[in-house]
């Protein structure tokens, strides 16, 4: 009797082959399933991170607050990184062969409460004189203000289009007499105010470690003691941008004052600018000034310097502080408030974008709207 032959299917494939293919298919299936099962492990880690922020039973509002705080922490870290980068860049530019010395100079920057830069021009000698004779301390009093109160006040100016020329030499003599200038590496010109503002903040940050950096025009009356109070109220906040916030019309017509050549960027005709501080006086905190310094090469300049500053900050997590004590009218508004014991921090006339006839009227406004010459020495923060 012959041996049993392997059973064959009608197509000629043996049962042994079929069994082999079934086992092989099963093993392949196991391998594929195991491979895909490894993926959820990374998802689980991400889920744990989410659960850390949003735990069962936590209200959505608390979750939102927690997320917002995290976003602000990231923003703060980015500002600190910008500060470190700005300091490094300034060291490399100013002292390329002595970087270590430059770093030490950065560490030795005087720590002050605020630096106030009074924007001035070569033609504004009489304006400077009117300020020196009224609200700006002089000589030893100016040094005392810096030493005892941590407040530095300087006239801010660049150089003429011909450095070393007559205008520069005349200013050198004035500086030697009063020692109250802060000189910039910048060519003066009315249409260069946005550049001057950017260079001012960048240079001031590199020289002084201040909580705030203030910009004021040389035709504005200022009560320094009230400026101290205004800034002290914001001292514990970060990313502070303080001034009299406004939103004027974008002027597209050529030949008019404050014409904006790039009006088309702001939308249809008749549109207004985004909210920004009026240019007569405003202040920004150290982190924002450092941001401007670190990014000065890529920040766009518009025709009006206050609009330019607003555009540099509009996309950041900034505290816009609208403080109307920084824009009192003259003479009645500021005088009434002074008589009521609540003097304004700054006074000017909107129609003149500063004090009208400031050289002639600065003394009068100081008498009627001033806080008193001793107020700054009693101001605390």
C-alpha positions in Angstrom: 0.0 0.0 0.0 1.5 3.3 -1.0 2.3 6.3 1.4 -0.2 9.1 2.0 0.3 12.0 -0.4 0.0 15.6 0.7 -3.4 17.0 -0.1 -3.5 19.5 -2.9 -6.1 22.1 -3.6 -7.5 22.3 -7.1 -5.1 25.0 -8.1 -2.1 22.9 -7.2 -1.0 24.7 -3.9 -0.3 22.3 -1.1 -1.9 22.7 2.4 1.6 23.0 3.9 2.3 26.1 1.9 -1.1 27.6 2.9 -0.3 27.0 6.5 3.2 28.7 6.1 1.7 31.8 4.5 -1.0 32.1 7.3 1.7 31.9 10.0 3.9 34.5 8.2 0.9 36.8 7.7 0.0 36.6 11.4 3.6 37.5 12.5 3.7 40.5 10.1 0.4 41.7 11.5 1.7 41.5 15.1 4.8 43.5 14.1 2.7 46.2 12.4 0.3 46.5 15.4 3.2 46.8 17.9 4.8 49.5 15.8 1.6 51.7 15.7 1.0 51.1 19.4 4.3 52.8 20.2 3.0 56.2 18.8 0.5 57.0 21.6 3.4 57.2 24.1 4.5 60.6 22.8 0.9 61.7 22.6 0.5 60.7 26.3 3.5 62.9 27.2 1.8 65.9 25.5 -1.5 65.0 27.1 0.2 65.1 30.5 1.5 68.6 29.7 -2.0 69.7 28.9 -3.4 68.2 32.0 -0.8 70.1 34.0 -2.5 73.3 32.8 -6.0 72.0 32.6 -6.9 69.6 35.4 -10.3 67.9 35.7 -12.6 70.1 37.7 -10.7 73.3 36.8 -12.9 76.0 35.4 -12.1 77.2 31.9 -11.5 80.7 33.2 -8.8 79.5 35.6 -7.3 77.6 32.7 -7.3 80.7 30.5 -5.7 82.8 33.3 -3.0 80.2 33.7 -2.3 80.1 30.0 -2.2 83.9 29.8 0.4 84.0 32.6 2.5 81.5 30.7 2.3 83.7 27.6 3.4 86.7 29.6 6.2 84.8 31.1 7.4 83.8 27.6 7.0 87.5 26.5 9.1 88.6 29.5 11.8 86.0 28.7 11.9 87.3 25.1 12.3 90.8 26.3 15.2 89.7 28.6 16.8 87.9 25.6 16.5 91.1 23.6 18.1 93.0 26.4 21.1 90.7 26.5 21.4 90.8 22.8 21.3 94.6 22.7 24.0 94.9 25.4 26.2 92.4 23.5 25.6 94.2 20.2 26.4 97.6 21.7 29.6 96.3 23.3 30.8 94.8 19.9 30.0 98.0 18.0 31.5 100.5 20.6 34.5 98.5 21.6 35.2 95.8 19.0 38.7 95.1 20.2 37.9 95.2 24.0 34.7 93.2 24.3 35.5 92.3 28.0 35.9 96.0 28.9 32.6 96.7 27.1 30.8 94.1 29.1 32.2 95.5 32.3 30.9 99.0 31.3 27.5 97.5 30.7 27.5 96.1 34.2 28.6 99.4 35.6 25.8 101.4 34.1 24.3 103.7 36.8 21.0 102.4 38.1 18.5 105.2 38.1 14.7 105.7 38.4 14.2 107.5 35.0 16.2 109.3 32.3 14.4 112.3 30.8 15.6 113.4 27.4 14.5 116.8 26.2 14.6 116.8 22.4 16.1 120.0 21.1 17.7 121.5 18.0 20.6 123.8 17.1 18.1 126.6 16.6 16.5 126.2 20.0 19.0 127.9 22.3 16.4 130.3 23.6 14.0 127.4 24.4 16.7 125.7 26.4 17.4 128.9 28.3 13.7 129.2 29.2 13.7 125.6 30.5 16.9 126.1 32.5 15.4 129.2 34.1 12.2 127.4 35.2 11.6 123.7 35.7 15.0 122.1 35.0 17.5 122.1 37.9 21.0 123.5 37.1 24.6 122.9 38.2 25.0 121.2 41.6 21.2 120.8 41.8 21.2 118.7 38.6 23.9 116.4 40.1 22.0 116.2 43.4 18.9 115.1 41.5 20.8 112.3 39.9 22.6 111.2 43.0 19.7 111.4 45.6 16.6 110.8 43.4 18.0 108.7 40.6 16.6 111.2 38.0 18.7 112.3 35.1 17.6 115.1 32.8 19.4 116.1 29.7 18.9 118.0 26.4 19.2 115.5 23.6 20.8 116.5 20.3 22.9 115.0 17.5 25.4 116.7 15.2 25.0 118.9 12.2 25.1 117.7 8.6 28.7 118.9 8.6 30.2 117.4 11.8 32.7 119.7 13.4 31.2 122.8 11.7 30.1 126.1 13.2 26.9 124.7 14.7 28.7 121.9 16.5 31.3 124.2 17.9 28.7 126.6 19.2 26.9 123.7 20.9 30.2 122.4 22.3 30.7 125.8 24.1 27.1 125.7 25.5 27.7 122.1 26.7 31.0 123.1 28.4 29.1 125.9 30.2 26.0 123.9 31.4 27.0 120.2 31.2 23.4 119.2 30.6 23.5 117.6 27.1 23.2 114.1 25.9 24.8 113.9 22.4 23.8 111.3 19.8 25.5 109.9 16.8 22.8 111.3 14.6 22.5 114.1 11.9 19.9 116.6 13.0 16.9 117.4 10.7 13.1 117.9 11.2 12.3 114.9 8.9 14.7 112.7 10.9 12.8 112.8 14.2 11.8 109.1 14.0 15.4 108.1 13.6 16.5 110.4 16.4 13.9 108.9 18.7 15.1 105.4 17.9 18.8 106.3 18.4 17.9 108.2 21.6 16.3 105.1 23.3 19.1 102.8 22.1 21.9 105.1 23.3 20.2 105.9 26.6 19.7 102.2 27.4 23.4 101.5 26.8 24.4 104.3 29.2 21.9 104.2 32.0 20.1 101.3 33.6 16.8 103.1 34.2 13.3 101.9 35.1 11.8 104.3 32.6 13.0 106.4 29.7 11.1 109.7 29.1 11.0 111.8 25.9 9.8 115.4 26.1 9.9 118.3 23.6 11.7 121.5 24.5 8.5 123.6 24.3 6.6 121.7 27.1 6.4 122.8 30.7 7.1 119.9 33.1 6.6 119.4 36.8 9.3 116.8 37.7 7.7 115.9 41.0 4.4 115.0 39.3 6.3 113.0 36.6 7.9 111.0 39.5 4.4 110.3 40.9 3.0 109.3 37.5 5.8 106.8 36.8 5.9 105.5 40.4 2.3 104.3 40.0 3.5 102.1 37.1 6.8 100.9 38.5 5.7 97.3 39.4 4.3 96.7 35.9 6.2 95.5 32.9 6.0 96.6 29.3 4.7 100.1 30.2 4.0 102.7 27.5 2.6 105.9 29.2 1.4 109.2 27.7 -1.7 110.9 26.4 -3.1 108.4 24.1 -4.7 109.6 20.9 -5.8 108.4 17.4 -5.7 111.2 14.8 -6.6 111.1 11.2 -4.0 109.9 8.7 -3.3 112.9 6.5 -2.8 111.9 2.9 -2.8 115.4 1.3 0.6 116.7 0.3 1.8 120.0 1.7 -0.2 119.8 5.0 1.5 119.6 8.4 2.0 116.0 9.6 1.5 114.6 6.1 1.9 110.9 6.0 3.5 109.7 2.7 2.7 106.1 3.5 -1.0 106.8 4.2 -2.0 103.9 2.0 -0.7 101.5 4.6 -3.4 102.6 7.1 -6.4 101.6 4.9 -9.0 103.7 3.2 -8.9 107.5 3.0 -10.3 109.0 6.2 -9.0 106.2 8.5 -7.3 107.0 11.8 -4.0 105.9 13.2 -3.8 103.2 15.8 -3.8 104.4 19.4 -0.4 105.9 20.4 1.0 108.5 22.8 1.1 112.1 21.7 4.7 113.1 20.9 5.0 116.1 23.3 5.9 113.8 26.2 5.8 110.0 26.9 7.7 107.3 28.7 8.5 103.6 28.1 9.8 101.1 30.6 13.2 99.6 30.4 12.1 96.3 28.7 10.5 98.2 25.8 13.4 100.6 25.4 15.7 97.5 25.3 13.4 95.9 22.6 13.8 99.0 20.5 17.6 99.0 20.9 17.8 95.3 20.0 15.6 95.7 16.9 16.5 99.2 15.8 17.8 98.1 12.4 14.4 96.6 11.3 11.9 99.0 12.9 10.1 101.0 10.3 10.0 104.8 10.5 6.9 106.8 9.6 6.8 110.5 9.0 5.7 111.3 12.5 7.9 110.1 15.4 5.0 109.4 17.8 3.3 107.3 15.2 6.6 105.5 14.6 7.0 104.6 18.3 3.4 103.4 18.5 3.9 101.2 15.4 7.0 99.6 17.0 5.0 98.6 20.1 1.6 97.9 18.6 2.3 94.1 18.1 3.8 93.6 21.6 2.2 92.7 24.9 2.3 96.3 26.1 0.5 98.1 28.9 -0.9 101.3 27.2 -1.3 103.9 30.1 -3.4 106.9 29.1 -2.4 109.6 31.7 -4.1 112.9 31.1 -1.9 114.7 33.7 0.7 114.6 31.0 -1.2 116.9 28.6 -2.9 119.7 30.5 -3.9 122.8 28.6 -2.6 126.3 29.4 -3.2 128.4 31.2 -6.6 127.7 32.8 -6.5 123.9 32.9 -3.1 123.6 34.5 -3.6 126.6 36.7 -6.9 125.3 38.2 -5.3 122.0 39.0 -2.3 123.6 40.6 -4.5 125.7 42.8 -6.4 122.6 43.8 -3.2 121.0 45.0 -3.0 118.5 42.1 -0.5 120.1 39.6 -0.2 118.6 36.1 2.9 116.5 35.2 3.2 118.4 31.8 1.4 121.3 30.2 1.2 122.6 26.6 -1.2 123.8 24.0 -2.6 121.3 21.6 -3.1 123.8 18.8 0.7 124.5 18.8 1.8 121.0 19.6 3.6 122.5 22.5 3.5 125.8 24.4 2.5 128.6 22.0 5.4 131.1 22.1 7.1 128.9 24.6 10.2 131.2 25.0 8.1 134.1 26.1 5.5 132.1 28.1 7.5 129.4 29.9 8.1 131.6 33.0 4.5 132.6 33.2 3.3 129.0 32.9 5.8 128.0 35.5 4.5 130.6 38.0 0.8 129.7 37.3 1.0 126.0 36.9 4.3 124.9 38.7 4.3 122.5 41.6 6.8 124.6 43.5 10.6 124.4 43.3 11.0 122.2 46.3 8.4 119.6 45.2 10.9 117.3 43.4 13.0 117.0 46.6 10.0 115.8 48.6 8.7 113.3 45.9 9.0 109.7 47.0 8.7 106.4 45.1 
